[in-house]
């Protein structure tokens, strides 16, 4: 029978106080990173249950597909400590659930890729004789690096886990922005990408470049996309929120952007104060404030309009357009480049980023068949009211690269609305794959450990929504 060979999680946002996987102090809104959260503990119990059903007992590989540690809205040490709690649960001495971990950074943990590639470049540079030409630093890795004997390491995370004596030889390889798996005879291909490059906001510098210089086109290769936009992604989405006391204010602004009335209050205060401090000759303070408020509203509207704020659709029009553009262009080109012009007949694309899990067959251009698309959702509460499209999923893959999605939760108005399910991407007339059927038979939502997980998730989401409401209503 098919066994679990790969487990994919994304958007855990470890360390962020609104993450279900960050523990909170009793009767407090403050994080307690020294203990795992109830959701984290029960999540690992669910994974342990499924993995224990593998017949040959070969341990699977864990693929962490971006935004795992929160580097934008909390401090490094807090995110690191919560990741330690996760490692303690999944990799205890003598009883580890996984053979190894592969890390694919997203936007909120993009800085791990920057530190990894810079460390890689220092290693390369040290081997080049003085006087010899140096290559330009690399902005991406190859996609198909699973069996690379000398992979690029996630430097920070590798050093973090090696502090455990039984993990002192553990290496966490890093792939960015895409990680691929190939099946037998290259007939099947799975691609993991966090998902930020499917959203136009994360190609902002490229967009501005085309506006300023109309003869330039948007980049068509993944390495050019990253080369043009990495500084913007790293600054705004992976470092700015950690800037001391100012970083805490950035987080408050980020949270208030969930309520546009609160945003307008913030912008009005900013515009009025700037008009008083910086005088434009010939303009009165009131006119200056109006002009500044209009400008700030335009910028804030672009940022607030990112994919995760669209609650009525699984993919906004912008994200759907971006997904098709990424699949038909840069991703397809990278596959062809690395496989010497050959496109596998059976392709599956797995991403996160939107925090809205789904599975669907899509008919992209340049692929021999329908592409199975899976979104793994997320584990963070972002709104004060339950949003049914928001939730978290785990993608499971067997030895033949068959895929199924373990839908752990979707937000619901009542605790009774929480239930674990198993979903598969397919089109009309297509048969279930045997791996999906096997996992479907193992997951019984009304029994343990699934029943307890749903109860804990419902309670934890309610608490974090209440905390978020309280912070939004605080004065800036």
N, C-alpha and C positions, 0 to 999 in steps of 0.2 A: 504494500500500500504506500501511497505517496507520503513523504515526511516533510516536515518544515526544515528548509535549508537556509532561508533568509527571513529576517524580521525587519520591517522598516517602520520607524517612528519619525515624526517631524514636529516642529513647532511646540516643543515642551516648555520653552521660555523659563528654564530653571533659574531661580533666584528672584524672578518678578513676583511681586506680592499677589497679583491676580491670577497666577498660574495655579492650576489645581494640583500641581506636582511640587509646589513650594509649601512647606509646612508653616502654619501660623501659630503664634503663641495662644494659649488658652484665653478665651474672652478678650482677644486683642486683634488689632489689624496688623500688628508687626510680624514680620517673618521670623521663624525659628529654624535657621538652617542646620542646626545640630541634630535634628530628627527628621526622618522622612515623613511626608504628608500621608494621611490615610489613603488618598487616591493612589499615590505612588506605590504604597505597600500592596494594595489590593490589585493594582495593575500588574505588578510583578507576580503575584500569586496566580493571576489568570494566565500569564505567559508561561509560568512554570508548569501549570496544569497541562497546557497544550503541548509543550515541548516534551513532557514526560511520556506522551503518547507516541513519540517517534519510535519506530521499530528497530532501527539499527543503532540507536543511541548516539549517533554522530551529532555533535553540537552544531547548532546553526550559527550563522554570522549575523551580527546586528548592524544594520545600516541606519545611521542617524542623519536624516535628510534636512538639516538646516534649522536655524533658530532653536537650537537645543539649549544652549546657555544664553541667557539674556545679557547682552553686553551694551544695550542701548539705554535701558531704564533701571539699571541697578549697578552695584559695584562688582568689580571682578571677584573679590573674595567671597561675596555672598553667593554669586552664581557658581563659583568653584565648589563651595561647601555643599550646595544642594546637589551638584553633579556627583560629589563624593558619596552622598547618601544613596544615590541611584546605583553607583558602582558597587557599594557595599551589598546592595540587595541582589543585583544580577550576577556579581562575580565574587561570591564569598569563597573563602579558602576551601578548596577541595570539592566545591559544589557549584562551580560557575555554570550559568545557563548558556553562555555563548563561547564559541571558539575564539572569535576576535570581533573587533569593532571597526567599521569604516565610517569616516566622518566627512560629510559634504556640507560646507558652510552655506548659510543663507544670507539674509541682509542684517539681521540682528546679531549674528555672530560672525559677520564677514571679517572682523579683525583677526580671527584665527587663521584665515587664509593669508592675510597680509604678513602676519608673523611667520607663518610656515614658509611662504615663498621667499621672504627675505633671509630666513635662516638657510634655506636651500641655496640661495644665491651666494651667501657667504661661503658655504661649503664648496660650491663650484669654483668661486674666485680663488680660494686657497690652493686649488690644484693647477691653476694657470700660471705659467712662468712669467715673471716680470718682463714687460716689453712686448708680450703677446697680446693680440686684440681680445677684448672681453665681449661676450654676447650680451645683448640687451636682456634685462630680467624677464622671466616668463610670467605671464598673467593668468595662465590656466594650466591644468594638467591634461594629459591624455585621458580619454574616456575609459578605455578598456585596460585598467591597471590592476585588476583583482590579483593577478599572479605575478606582479612586478616584484622582483627580489629585493629591490632597493627603492621602496616607495617614498614619496614626500611625506614627512611626518607632521601630524598635528602637534607641534612642539609643546605648546602649553599643556594640552590635555595628556600627552604622553608622559611628561614630567609629573603631572598631577597624579596619575594612576600608579606610576612607578614608586610612589611613596609607600604603597602597600607592599610589604615584604614578599607576598606570594605573587605579586604582579610586577616585580622589579624588572623583568625582561619583556614586558608587554609594550608593544608599539601600536599606536593608533594612526593608521595611514589616512591621508586626507586627499580627496579628489574634488576638483572645482573647475567649472560649475556643474559638470555632468559626470556621472559615474555609470558605466555600462556593464552588463553581464551578457555573455554569449553562450548559447546552448550548443548542443552537439551539431557538428557540421555547419555551424553559423546559420542555422535555420530559424533560431529564435533569438530575440534581443530584448533586454529590459534596460530602460534608461531611467535613472534617478536624477532629478534636478529639483532644487528647493522650490523654484517657481517665481522668484522675483523678476527674472528677465521676461516673463510673460506679461508684465505690467509696465506700462509706458513710463511711470514715475521713476523707475530704476534705470532708465536710459535717458534721463533728463539732459545730461550734458551733451549727448549725441544729438538730441532734438534741438537744443539751443544752438549747437554748431551748424546744423542745417538751416536754421533761421537766420543766423548771422552771415553765413557763407552759403548761399543757395546752390552753388555748384557742387557742394559736398553732399553725398548721400548718407543715409543711415548705414552703420556697419553691418556687414553680412556674415562675418565670422565671429564665433563666440569670443575669441581672444581679443578681437578689436572692440567688441561691446564692453568687455571688462576693462581693457586698457583705457578707454575713453571715460568710463563711469566709475572706476573703482574708488577714486578719492571722494566723490560725492556720496557713494554708498557707505564708505567706511566712516566718514565724518558724521553725517547726519543720522545714519541708522545703526551705527555700531560703536560710536565713541562719545558723541556729544552728551548723552544722558549720564555719563560717568564723570562729568566735569565738576566735581566737588558740590558745593551748595547750589551752584548754578544748574548742575545736572538735575538736582531734585526739583528745581523750578521748571525745567524742561519737561520732566515727567508729569508735573501738575498740569502744564499746558496741554500735553498729549492727552491726558485723561479728560480735561475739559472739552477737548475737541469732539467728544462723544455727544455733547450737548451744544447745539449751535448758538443758543441764547447765551450760554456761558462764554463761548468764543467771542461773540460780539462785544460782551462786556469787557473782556480782556483787551481786545483790539481797540476799543474806544478809549480805555485807560492809557494804552500805549501811545495812541495817536495824539491824545490831548497833552500828555507829558512831553512828547517829542516836539510838538508845536511850540510849547512854552520854552523849551531848552534851546532849540535850533531855529533861528529866525530866517525866513525867506523874504528878502526885500520886496516891499510892495504888497505883501500878503498879511492879512490879520491872522491871529492865532486860530480863530474859529474856522477860517477858510483853509488854513494849513492842516488843521485837524481833520477836516472832511476829506481833503485830498489824500492824506496819509491813511485814513481809515479805509478809503476805497481801495488803495494799493494793497494794504495788509489783507483785506477781505479777499482780493483776487488770489494772492499767494496762498493764504490759508485754505481757500476753497480747493485749490489744486491738491494740497497735501491731505486735507480732510477727505477728499474724494477718492482716496486710495481704495483698493479692492476690498479690504476688510471692513469698510464702513457700509458697503452695499449689502443690506440684509434681506432684500426681496428676491434676489436671484443667486443661484449657485455661482455663476460667473457674470459679472457686469459686462456691458457691451465692450468696454475698453479691454477687460481681461480676456474675453473670448476672442476678440480681434488679435490681442497680443499673443495668446496661446497658439492660434493658427499661424501667425507670422513667425513665431519661434520654431514651431514644428516644421513648417514648410521651408524655412530658410536656414538659419544658423545651425540648428540641431541636425537637420537632414544632411547638411554639408559636412558637419564634423563626423557623422557616421560614415559617410562615403569616403572621406579623406582617410580615416583610420582603417577602414576595411577595404581599401584599394578599389573603390568604386562599386563594391557589392552591398546591396541593401538586403538584409534578412527579410524573408517573406512575412514573418510573424514578429511584430514589434509591440511592446507595451511601454507606456510612459507613465511614470509615477512622480507626483509632485505634491507639495503642501502649500504653505504661504497664505492661502486665502482663509484658513480656519473653517472652511465649509466643505466637509468631506462629500465625495460623490464618486461614482464609477459610471463610465459611459464609453461605448464604442464610437469613434470618430473617424471620418473618411478624409484624412488629410491628403494633400497633393504629394506625389512623389514616393508614396509607400505602396507596396504591392497589394496589401489588404487593409481592412479596417484596423485602426490602431486602438488597442485597449488602453483607456485613460483612467487612472485612479488618483484621487486626491485624498490625502491622509488627514485633512482638517487640522485641528490644533487643540491645545490644552489650557487655554487662557480665557478668562471671562472679560469681555470688552464692553458689554452693555449692561444697563441696570435692569432691563427687561429681557426675559428669555427670548432667544431668537432660534426658532426651530431648525434653521438651516445650519447653524453653528454646531460643531461637535468634533469629536476625535475618533480617528480610526487607525488601525494597524494593518499594514499590508503584509501578507504572508506569501512566501514563494517556496515551491517544492524543488526537488532535484532536476525536474524537467522544465523548470521555469514557468510552470503553471502558477497563476496568481489568484488570490481571493482577498477580500477586504473584511477585516473584523471591525465592525462599527461598534465602538465601545459606548458611545452616547451621542445623542443630540439634545440640545437644550430644550426643556419643556416647562410649561407653566406649573405643572403638578408633578410630585414625585412618581406618581403612577405612570407618567409618560416616559420614564427612563427604562430602556431595555436594550441589552446587547444583541446584535444581529450579525449575520454573515451575508455579504453582498458580492456579486460578480458582474463585471462589465461584459456585456454580450449584446448582440443584436437579434432580432426576431428570427427564429428558426435555428439558432445556434444551440448546441447541446452544452449542458454544464460540464466543466472539466472535472475529472475524478478527484483532484485535490480539493476543489471547492466543496464537492459533496462530502468528502471526509471531514473537513473542518465544520461544515454545517451539522454533521451528526454528533460532533463533540461539544458543540455550544448549545446548551439548553438554558435559555434566559431565566427561567423560573427556579433553576437549581444553582448550587454553589459551584464555583466561586463567583459566578456571574450575577446572581441575585444580590449578593452583598456589595459587589462593585457598583451596581446601579443605585443602590440606596445611598452609598457613600458619595457618589458623584453628584446626586441630586442635592444632598445637604451641603456639600462643599461649594457648588455653584451658587446656591442661594446666599450663603455667607459672603462670598466674594462679590456678588452683585450688590449686596447691602453695603459692604465696605466701599465699593466704587462709588455708589450714590453719595455716601457721606463725604468722600474726598472731593467729588465734583462740586458739591455745594459749599465747600470751604472757600474762604476768600483767597484770592491769588496773592 
